[in-house]
């Protein structure tokens, strides 16, 4: 199964990440299928650049987004071109916040 997730690059104590399409069973920094963008958390404000049309393409082909990538996409309001991709990008936490709160809440 394909996953869209972060691949760490950069020096020690100075992380920089690439957003890649990768087989889910491969190691974090292993061989990837396609590079979709990059994320630099060390600059202010954080830099997140991604190709939204390629993200939508891979999601339509069945790739799953990692939790971190999904959060970054929603936080940086990257627009997707497909409706299925838009539903995939919506965070479950945001769906709960949009509801009126009458639904059953899971306690930890």
TADA-V712808 format. One record per residue. N is the residue number from 1. RES is the residue in three letters. BURIAL is + if it has 9 or more other C-alpha atoms within 8 Angstrom, else -. Layout:
N RES BURIAL
N RES BURIAL
This chain:
1 UNK -
2 UNK +
3 UNK +
4 UNK +
5 UNK +
6 UNK +
7 UNK +
8 UNK +
9 UNK -
10 UNK -
11 UNK -
12 UNK -
13 UNK -
14 UNK -
15 UNK +
16 UNK +
17 UNK +
18 UNK +
19 UNK +
20 UNK +
21 UNK +
22 UNK +
23 UNK +
24 UNK -
25 UNK -
26 UNK -
27 UNK -
28 UNK -
29 UNK -
30 UNK -
31 UNK -
32 UNK +
33 UNK -
34 UNK -
35 UNK +
36 UNK +
37 UNK +
38 UNK +
39 UNK +
40 UNK +
41 UNK +
42 UNK -
43 UNK -
44 UNK -
45 UNK -
46 UNK +
47 UNK +
48 UNK +
49 UNK -
50 UNK +
51 UNK -
52 UNK +
53 UNK -
54 UNK -
55 UNK +
56 UNK +
57 UNK -
58 UNK +
59 UNK +
60 UNK +
61 UNK -
62 UNK -
63 UNK +
64 UNK -
65 UNK +
66 UNK +
67 UNK -
68 UNK -
69 UNK +
70 UNK +
71 UNK +
72 UNK +
73 UNK +
74 UNK +
75 UNK -
76 UNK -
77 UNK -
78 UNK -
79 UNK -
80 UNK +
81 UNK +
82 UNK -
83 UNK -
84 UNK -
85 UNK +
86 UNK +
87 UNK -
88 UNK +
89 UNK +
90 UNK +
91 UNK +
92 UNK -
93 UNK -
94 UNK -
95 UNK +
96 UNK -
97 UNK -
98 UNK -
99 UNK -
100 UNK -
101 UNK -
102 UNK -
103 UNK -
104 UNK -
105 UNK -
106 UNK -
107 UNK -
108 UNK -
